[in-house]
Amino acid sequence: MASKKINRLEYKAYCDWLFSMYPYCQVCESNLSQDVHHAYYGYFGAKRDDRYIVAICRDCHYQIHHGSYSNIPKDRREIEEIGRQNWRDYEASVR
């Protein structure tokens, strides 16, 4: 997968769009979204891909980076697909 970094203004617009579309965590669906998680950050040596991010609460974000996927309701593949779908939806909304 080729990585893609988007410029700072577009990234901010994308994050703002995500938080407006998904005020609740896209992983646990119960806590407020406070962070974004790069679904493809350093995954199998890939560089950060700003397109594939999910709106996420701090608890789930912490578990992903420091804990275990067994403590959250969605696995890595599901989170990656959410990230891909978020980018598709965002692109469609700004056309």
Backbone torsions as a table, in degrees:
resi	resn	phi	psi	omega
1	MET	NA	128.4	176.5
2	ALA	-78.1	136.1	179.0
3	SER	-83.5	157.4	179.0
4	LYS	-144.6	120.1	173.0
5	LYS	-100.7	134.8	178.4
6	ILE	-103.3	158.1	-176.2
7	ASN	-66.4	161.3	-172.5
8	ARG	-57.4	-41.9	-179.0
9	LEU	-66.7	-42.9	178.7
10	GLU	-67.3	-38.3	178.1
11	TYR	-61.6	-44.3	178.4
12	LYS	-63.1	-43.5	178.3
13	ALA	-61.6	-41.0	179.2
14	TYR	-64.2	-46.0	178.7
15	CYS	-62.4	-43.4	177.7
16	ASP	-60.0	-42.5	178.3
17	TRP	-61.6	-46.0	180.0
18	LEU	-58.0	-47.4	-178.3
19	PHE	-66.4	-31.3	177.8
20	SER	-74.1	-34.6	179.6
21	MET	-79.3	-32.4	-174.6
22	TYR	-130.4	77.0	180.0
23	PRO	-67.6	-19.0	177.0
24	TYR	-109.7	148.5	-177.8
25	CYS	-48.6	130.7	178.8
26	GLN	-77.6	-4.7	178.7
27	VAL	-98.4	-56.6	-178.2
28	CYS	-94.2	-19.6	177.5
29	GLU	61.7	19.7	179.4
30	SER	-125.9	-35.4	-179.9
31	ASN	-91.1	155.6	177.0
32	LEU	-65.0	141.8	174.7
33	SER	-72.3	128.9	179.8
34	GLN	-128.4	-17.4	-176.6
35	ASP	-132.5	169.5	165.9
36	VAL	-117.5	145.0	179.3
37	HIS	-116.9	127.3	175.5
38	HIS	-78.5	111.5	-177.6
39	ALA	-68.1	-21.8	-179.3
40	TYR	-124.3	48.4	178.2
41	TYR	-94.7	104.9	178.3
42	GLY	69.2	13.7	-178.1
43	TYR	-73.3	119.4	-175.5
44	PHE	52.9	38.5	176.6
45	GLY	82.3	0.9	179.7
46	ALA	-70.7	150.9	173.5
47	LYS	-77.3	168.0	178.7
48	ARG	-58.6	135.9	177.0
49	ASP	-118.5	105.6	-175.3
50	ASP	-68.7	-13.0	-179.0
51	ARG	-75.5	-34.1	-170.7
52	TYR	-104.0	83.3	-180.0
53	ILE	-128.5	157.9	178.2
54	VAL	-126.9	147.6	173.6
55	ALA	-80.5	126.9	-167.9
56	ILE	-144.0	150.9	175.1
57	CYS	-81.2	164.7	-177.8
58	ARG	-68.4	-33.5	179.7
59	ASP	-63.5	-49.1	179.4
60	CYS	-65.3	-40.2	-179.9
61	HIS	-60.4	-43.6	178.3
62	TYR	-62.2	-45.9	-179.1
63	GLN	-60.0	-41.3	-179.6
64	ILE	-62.5	-45.4	-174.7
65	HIS	-85.2	-28.1	-173.5
66	HIS	-126.0	-11.6	-175.3
67	GLY	-115.2	-114.1	-173.5
68	SER	-153.2	143.0	174.2
69	TYR	-64.6	-18.2	179.4
70	SER	-69.7	-14.9	179.6
71	ASN	-95.1	3.4	178.4
72	ILE	-126.5	156.0	-172.4
73	PRO	-76.7	-10.7	-179.7
74	LYS	-123.2	145.8	179.2
75	ASP	-90.4	175.5	-175.4
76	ARG	-58.0	-42.1	-178.8
77	ARG	-63.8	-41.3	177.8
78	GLU	-63.2	-41.5	179.8
79	ILE	-66.4	-39.2	176.5
80	GLU	-61.8	-42.4	179.7
81	GLU	-66.1	-38.9	175.4
82	ILE	-58.9	-44.2	178.4
83	GLY	-60.4	-44.9	178.0
84	ARG	-62.3	-43.6	-179.4
85	GLN	-66.8	-37.7	177.1
86	ASN	-57.4	-44.8	-178.7
87	TRP	-65.4	-42.4	178.4
88	ARG	-60.4	-45.0	-179.6
89	ASP	-65.3	-41.0	179.1
90	TYR	-63.8	-47.1	179.1
91	GLU	-58.3	-42.1	-179.3
92	ALA	-65.2	-33.6	-176.3
93	SER	-76.6	-23.5	-177.5
94	VAL	-99.5	-0.8	178.3
95	ARG	-75.3	NA	NA
